[in-house]
Structures are given as structure tokens and as C-alpha cells.
Amino acid sequence: MRRKIVYVSMIILMMIFLCACGTEKNTNVNIENDDVEKVSNSIKDAYLEKIYEMQEEVESGDGSNEFAYDIVYIDADETPELVIAANGNWVSLYTYADGQLYELMDRWTYGVAGNHGYDFVERGNLISNYNTDYAGGISYYSVYKMTIDHKLEWISTNITYNCFEDKNGNEVFDEDEADTFGTGNYSYSTYEENEGIQETDILPGIESNESKTLFGRKRIDEIIQELDALDLE
């Protein structure tokens, strides 16, 4: 009789143990899973971690109603970059190297005050921005490139002063001529460059004249599917 009681007790304990194991939370990466394991031992893990971090911001009410995402190739290597954007407002860009996530652009704004946004040449290591002041009176075309230490560095800016009256005839734009934009027919351009950047500091890219706009093209479920489909280490 005593052995029977011990035997029944052991069965009850085993059942309790199995039930407890069955209630353990699933930590596999899934769009509906709130308990994502935050590890960055691969490109996919690092990008998913960032995506879920942004999703938490949306759900907390601190950010946009919904962010948009994309996978792009900025320089010539096989490591894709992650785009996160509040389209029409700002765009961020990330890359991955040596087990670490690098932030190239942190919510760079556009769409207001004459900023037309950011374009890139796929695998060309070139990001450009067209911006204007004085309702188009002054236009700026700036170029950025990724460096070997995983930063996005300003390379150069071409500044054009459009349709102003050259009052003093010096063939350049002077501050006291700002009120003449749109009244004259003279344009003047100047060029500024980052003299501290050497060619050896810049990651390689291919030559191409084809550019694309840098913005979010995919919803969160679509970007996760794309990351799953890519063979990323």
C-alpha cells in the first residue's frame, strides 16, 4: 500500500512538471512575439533587433503610426544595409560589420524647408541630397559616402545661387542680394569639399548613373520575410 502511494505521488509530480514546461514562452523570432531575444551574432539578428525596437516605439505611442523598411546595397560588398523611415518625414540607415550594428543616418529629416530627400546609387557607395533655401533661390547638392570605419561622411556640396540680381557686378552672390531672388537672370555656383577625407578612407563602389530614393518600401511583416529569404550570416 505504501509503495502504491509513492508511485501515485511520482506520477502527479511528473504531470505538474510537464505542464510547467508546456507554458514556457516561445522566444523564436516572430512578428507577433513580444519577447525577442536580442542577440547580434549575425546581420539578420542585428537588423531584427533594431526592427523590433522600432516596433516597440510605435506600440508605445512615442513614434509614427507605422514605420517603413527596406533592404538596400550602398557600397559594393555583399552586406546589405537596413533602411528605417517615417516616409515624408525622416530616414535612418544602418549597416553591419564585425558583429556590430552601425548607424549611418539617424533620422535625417526631409520633406520640409526645401529638403527633397536622399538618393543613392545601388552598390555605388554614393548618397546624395538636394536641398534649397529662399524658395529655390539657393540650391545645394551634397554627396556622402561610406567609409572603412562604417560611417557616412560628407564628401562635397555644390551650391548654386539662382536667378538673382548681381548688384555690384562681382559675379558672385552677396548677402545683400538675397532680396533679389527671382528678379534677375544671373546664377552662380560654388563648390565645397571635405579635404580631410582621403580616397583610401572610402569603401569602394561601382560607377553608375542610376539612382533610387532612400525610403521605406516595405511593412514590418514584409521586411521580416525578406530577411528570412536572404542568406545572411
The 8 nearest C-alpha neighbors of each residue, nearest first, counted from 0:
[[1, 3, 2, 4, 5, 6, 7, 8],
 [0, 2, 4, 3, 5, 6, 7, 8],
 [3, 1, 5, 0, 4, 6, 7, 8],
 [2, 4, 6, 0, 1, 5, 7, 8],
 [3, 5, 1, 7, 6, 2, 8, 0],
 [6, 4, 8, 2, 3, 7, 9, 1],
 [5, 7, 3, 9, 4, 8, 2, 10],
 [8, 6, 10, 4, 9, 5, 3, 11],
 [9, 7, 5, 11, 6, 10, 4, 12],
 [8, 10, 12, 6, 7, 11, 5, 13],
 [9, 11, 13, 7, 8, 12, 14, 6],
 [12, 10, 8, 14, 9, 13, 15, 7],
 [13, 11, 9, 15, 14, 10, 16, 8],
 [14, 12, 16, 10, 11, 15, 17, 9],
 [13, 15, 11, 17, 16, 12, 18, 10],
 [14, 16, 12, 18, 13, 17, 19, 11],
 [17, 15, 13, 19, 14, 18, 12, 20],
 [18, 16, 20, 14, 19, 15, 13, 21],
 [17, 19, 21, 15, 20, 16, 14, 22],
 [20, 18, 16, 21, 17, 22, 15, 23],
 [21, 19, 17, 18, 22, 23, 16, 15],
 [20, 22, 18, 19, 23, 17, 24, 16],
 [21, 23, 19, 20, 24, 18, 25, 17],
 [22, 24, 20, 21, 25, 19, 26, 18],
 [25, 23, 26, 22, 34, 21, 27, 32],
 [24, 26, 27, 23, 32, 34, 28, 22],
 [27, 25, 35, 34, 24, 28, 36, 32],
 [26, 28, 25, 29, 35, 32, 36, 34],
 [29, 27, 35, 26, 32, 30, 36, 47],
 [30, 28, 32, 31, 27, 35, 26, 33],
 [29, 31, 32, 220, 28, 223, 219, 33],
 [32, 30, 29, 33, 28, 34, 35, 220],
 [33, 31, 29, 34, 30, 35, 28, 26],
 [32, 34, 35, 31, 30, 29, 51, 26],
 [33, 35, 32, 26, 36, 25, 24, 27],
 [36, 34, 26, 33, 28, 37, 32, 27],
 [35, 37, 38, 34, 26, 28, 27, 48],
 [38, 36, 48, 35, 39, 44, 45, 47],
 [37, 39, 36, 40, 44, 45, 48, 41],
 [40, 38, 45, 44, 41, 98, 37, 99],
 [39, 41, 98, 38, 44, 42, 45, 99],
 [42, 40, 232, 44, 43, 39, 45, 98],
 [43, 41, 45, 44, 95, 232, 46, 231],
 [42, 44, 46, 41, 45, 47, 231, 226],
 [45, 43, 39, 47, 41, 46, 42, 48],
 [46, 44, 39, 48, 42, 43, 47, 41],
 [45, 47, 49, 43, 48, 44, 42, 50],
 [48, 46, 50, 44, 49, 45, 43, 51],
 [47, 49, 45, 51, 46, 50, 37, 44],
 [50, 48, 52, 46, 47, 51, 53, 45],
 [51, 49, 47, 53, 52, 48, 46, 54],
 [50, 52, 54, 53, 48, 49, 47, 55],
 [51, 53, 49, 55, 50, 54, 48, 56],
 [54, 52, 56, 50, 51, 55, 49, 57],
 [53, 55, 51, 57, 56, 52, 50, 58],
 [54, 56, 58, 52, 53, 57, 59, 51],
 [57, 55, 53, 59, 54, 61, 58, 62],
 [58, 56, 54, 62, 60, 55, 59, 63],
 [59, 57, 55, 60, 56, 54, 61, 62],
 [60, 58, 56, 57, 61, 55, 62, 54],
 [59, 61, 57, 58, 62, 56, 63, 64],
 [62, 60, 56, 59, 57, 63, 58, 55],
 [63, 61, 57, 56, 60, 64, 59, 65],
 [62, 64, 65, 57, 66, 85, 61, 60],
 [65, 63, 57, 62, 66, 60, 58, 85],
 [66, 64, 63, 57, 67, 85, 62, 54],
 [65, 67, 85, 84, 63, 83, 68, 64],
 [66, 68, 215, 84, 218, 217, 83, 216],
 [69, 67, 215, 83, 217, 82, 216, 218],
 [68, 70, 82, 215, 216, 217, 81, 71],
 [69, 71, 81, 80, 82, 79, 72, 68],
 [72, 70, 80, 79, 73, 69, 81, 121],
 [71, 73, 79, 122, 121, 80, 74, 78],
 [72, 74, 122, 124, 121, 71, 123, 80],
 [75, 73, 124, 122, 204, 123, 76, 72],
 [74, 76, 122, 204, 203, 123, 205, 77],
 [77, 75, 78, 74, 122, 72, 79, 203],
 [76, 78, 79, 75, 72, 74, 122, 231],
 [79, 77, 76, 80, 72, 95, 94, 42],
 [80, 78, 72, 71, 70, 77, 81, 94],
 [79, 81, 94, 71, 93, 70, 72, 82],
 [82, 80, 70, 93, 92, 69, 94, 71],
 [83, 81, 92, 69, 68, 91, 70, 215],
 [84, 82, 68, 91, 67, 90, 215, 92],
 [85, 83, 90, 67, 215, 86, 66, 89],
 [84, 86, 66, 89, 88, 87, 90, 67],
 [85, 87, 84, 88, 89, 214, 215, 67],
 [86, 88, 110, 85, 89, 109, 116, 84],
 [87, 89, 86, 85, 109, 108, 110, 90],
 [90, 88, 108, 106, 107, 85, 109, 84],
 [89, 91, 84, 106, 107, 83, 85, 214],
 [92, 90, 104, 106, 105, 83, 82, 84],
 [91, 93, 82, 104, 103, 81, 102, 83],
 [94, 92, 102, 81, 103, 101, 80, 82],
 [93, 95, 80, 101, 100, 81, 102, 96],
 [94, 96, 100, 99, 101, 42, 98, 93],
 [97, 95, 99, 98, 100, 94, 101, 149],
 [98, 96, 99, 95, 100, 40, 41, 42],
 [97, 99, 96, 40, 39, 41, 95, 100],
 [100, 98, 96, 97, 95, 101, 39, 45],
 [99, 101, 95, 94, 45, 102, 96, 93],
 [102, 100, 94, 93, 95, 103, 99, 149],
 [103, 101, 93, 104, 92, 105, 94, 100],
 [102, 104, 92, 151, 93, 150, 101, 105],
 [105, 103, 91, 92, 102, 107, 106, 93],
 [104, 106, 91, 107, 102, 103, 92, 90],
 [107, 105, 91, 90, 89, 108, 104, 84],
 [106, 108, 89, 90, 105, 104, 91, 109],
 [109, 107, 89, 88, 106, 90, 110, 116],
 [110, 108, 114, 116, 111, 88, 89, 115],
 [109, 111, 114, 87, 115, 88, 116, 113],
 [110, 112, 113, 109, 114, 115, 88, 108],
 [113, 111, 114, 110, 132, 131, 109, 130],
 [112, 114, 131, 130, 111, 115, 132, 110],
 [113, 115, 130, 109, 110, 116, 112, 111],
 [116, 114, 129, 110, 130, 109, 113, 117],
 [117, 115, 109, 114, 128, 110, 129, 118],
 [118, 116, 128, 213, 127, 212, 126, 119],
 [117, 119, 212, 127, 213, 211, 126, 210],
 [120, 118, 126, 210, 211, 125, 121, 127],
 [119, 121, 210, 123, 125, 209, 122, 211],
 [120, 122, 123, 73, 72, 119, 210, 74],
 [123, 121, 74, 75, 73, 72, 204, 124],
 [122, 124, 204, 205, 120, 121, 74, 125],
 [125, 123, 74, 204, 73, 144, 122, 145],
 [124, 126, 144, 123, 119, 120, 143, 127],
 [127, 125, 119, 143, 118, 142, 144, 117],
 [128, 126, 142, 118, 141, 117, 143, 119],
 [127, 129, 117, 141, 140, 116, 130, 118],
 [128, 130, 140, 115, 139, 114, 141, 116],
 [129, 131, 114, 139, 113, 138, 115, 128],
 [132, 130, 138, 113, 135, 137, 139, 114],
 [131, 133, 137, 135, 134, 136, 113, 138],
 [132, 134, 136, 135, 137, 131, 180, 177],
 [135, 133, 132, 136, 131, 113, 137, 112],
 [136, 134, 131, 137, 133, 132, 138, 161],
 [135, 137, 133, 161, 180, 134, 160, 132],
 [136, 138, 160, 132, 135, 131, 159, 161],
 [139, 137, 131, 159, 130, 158, 135, 132],
 [138, 140, 158, 130, 129, 157, 131, 141],
 [139, 141, 129, 157, 156, 128, 158, 130],
 [142, 140, 156, 128, 127, 155, 139, 157],
 [141, 143, 127, 155, 154, 126, 153, 156],
 [144, 142, 153, 126, 154, 152, 125, 127],
 [143, 145, 125, 151, 152, 124, 126, 146],
 [146, 144, 151, 150, 202, 201, 149, 124],
 [145, 147, 201, 202, 149, 148, 150, 200],
 [146, 148, 149, 202, 201, 200, 145, 150],
 [147, 149, 146, 150, 200, 145, 201, 202],
 [150, 148, 146, 147, 145, 101, 151, 103],
 [151, 149, 146, 145, 103, 148, 152, 147],
 [150, 152, 145, 103, 144, 143, 146, 153],
 [153, 151, 143, 144, 150, 154, 145, 146],
 [152, 154, 143, 155, 142, 144, 193, 151],
 [155, 153, 193, 143, 142, 192, 152, 144],
 [154, 156, 192, 142, 191, 141, 193, 153],
 [157, 155, 141, 191, 140, 190, 158, 192],
 [156, 158, 190, 140, 139, 189, 191, 141],
 [159, 157, 139, 189, 188, 138, 190, 156],
 [160, 158, 188, 138, 187, 137, 161, 189],
 [159, 161, 137, 187, 186, 136, 188, 172],
 [160, 162, 186, 136, 163, 137, 159, 185],
 [163, 161, 184, 183, 185, 181, 186, 180],
 [164, 162, 180, 183, 179, 185, 161, 181],
 [163, 165, 183, 179, 166, 185, 182, 176],
 [164, 166, 168, 167, 163, 170, 185, 172],
 [167, 165, 164, 168, 176, 169, 163, 173],
 [166, 168, 169, 165, 170, 164, 173, 171],
 [167, 169, 165, 170, 166, 171, 164, 172],
 [168, 170, 171, 167, 165, 166, 172, 173],
 [171, 169, 168, 165, 187, 172, 167, 185],
 [172, 170, 169, 187, 173, 165, 168, 188],
 [171, 173, 160, 187, 176, 174, 170, 165],
 [172, 174, 176, 175, 171, 177, 165, 166],
 [175, 173, 176, 177, 172, 178, 171, 179],
 [174, 176, 173, 177, 178, 172, 179, 166],
 [177, 175, 174, 178, 173, 179, 164, 172],
 [178, 176, 179, 174, 175, 180, 173, 163],
 [177, 179, 176, 180, 175, 163, 174, 181],
 [178, 180, 163, 177, 182, 176, 164, 181],
 [181, 179, 163, 182, 136, 162, 178, 177],
 [180, 182, 162, 183, 163, 179, 136, 161],
 [181, 183, 179, 180, 163, 164, 162, 184],
 [184, 182, 164, 163, 162, 185, 181, 180],
 [183, 185, 162, 163, 186, 164, 182, 161],
 [184, 186, 162, 163, 183, 164, 161, 187],
 [187, 185, 161, 160, 162, 163, 184, 188],
 [186, 188, 160, 159, 171, 172, 185, 161],
 [189, 187, 159, 158, 160, 186, 190, 157],
 [188, 190, 158, 157, 159, 191, 187, 156],
 [189, 191, 157, 156, 158, 192, 188, 155],
 [190, 192, 156, 155, 157, 189, 193, 158],
 [193, 191, 155, 154, 194, 156, 190, 153],
 [192, 194, 154, 195, 196, 155, 153, 191],
 [193, 195, 196, 192, 197, 154, 191, 155],
 [194, 196, 193, 197, 192, 154, 200, 198],
 [197, 195, 194, 193, 200, 198, 154, 201],
 [196, 198, 200, 199, 195, 201, 194, 193],
 [197, 199, 200, 201, 196, 202, 203, 146],
 [198, 200, 197, 201, 202, 147, 196, 146],
 [201, 199, 197, 198, 146, 147, 196, 202],
 [202, 200, 146, 199, 198, 147, 145, 203],
 [201, 203, 146, 147, 145, 204, 74, 200],
 [204, 202, 75, 74, 201, 124, 205, 123],
 [205, 203, 123, 75, 124, 74, 122, 202],
 [204, 206, 123, 122, 207, 75, 203, 124],
 [207, 205, 123, 204, 208, 122, 120, 124],
 [208, 206, 209, 205, 123, 120, 210, 121],
 [207, 209, 210, 206, 120, 123, 121, 205],
 [210, 208, 207, 120, 211, 121, 119, 206],
 [209, 211, 120, 119, 118, 208, 212, 121],
 [212, 210, 118, 119, 120, 213, 209, 121],
 [213, 211, 118, 117, 214, 119, 210, 116],
 [212, 214, 118, 117, 211, 119, 215, 90],
 [215, 213, 84, 212, 86, 90, 216, 82],
 [216, 214, 68, 67, 69, 84, 217, 83],
 [215, 217, 69, 68, 67, 214, 218, 70],
 [218, 216, 68, 67, 221, 215, 69, 222],
 [219, 217, 221, 67, 220, 222, 68, 216],
 [218, 220, 222, 221, 223, 217, 68, 67],
 [219, 221, 223, 218, 222, 224, 30, 217],
 [222, 220, 224, 218, 219, 223, 217, 225],
 [223, 221, 225, 219, 224, 220, 217, 226],
 [224, 222, 226, 220, 225, 221, 227, 219],
 [225, 223, 227, 221, 222, 226, 228, 220],
 [224, 226, 222, 228, 227, 223, 221, 229],
 [227, 225, 223, 229, 228, 224, 222, 43],
 [226, 228, 224, 225, 229, 223, 230, 43],
 [229, 227, 225, 226, 224, 230, 223, 231],
 [230, 228, 226, 227, 231, 225, 43, 224],
 [231, 229, 228, 232, 227, 226, 43, 42],
 [230, 232, 229, 42, 43, 41, 226, 78],
 [231, 41, 42, 230, 43, 40, 44, 229]]
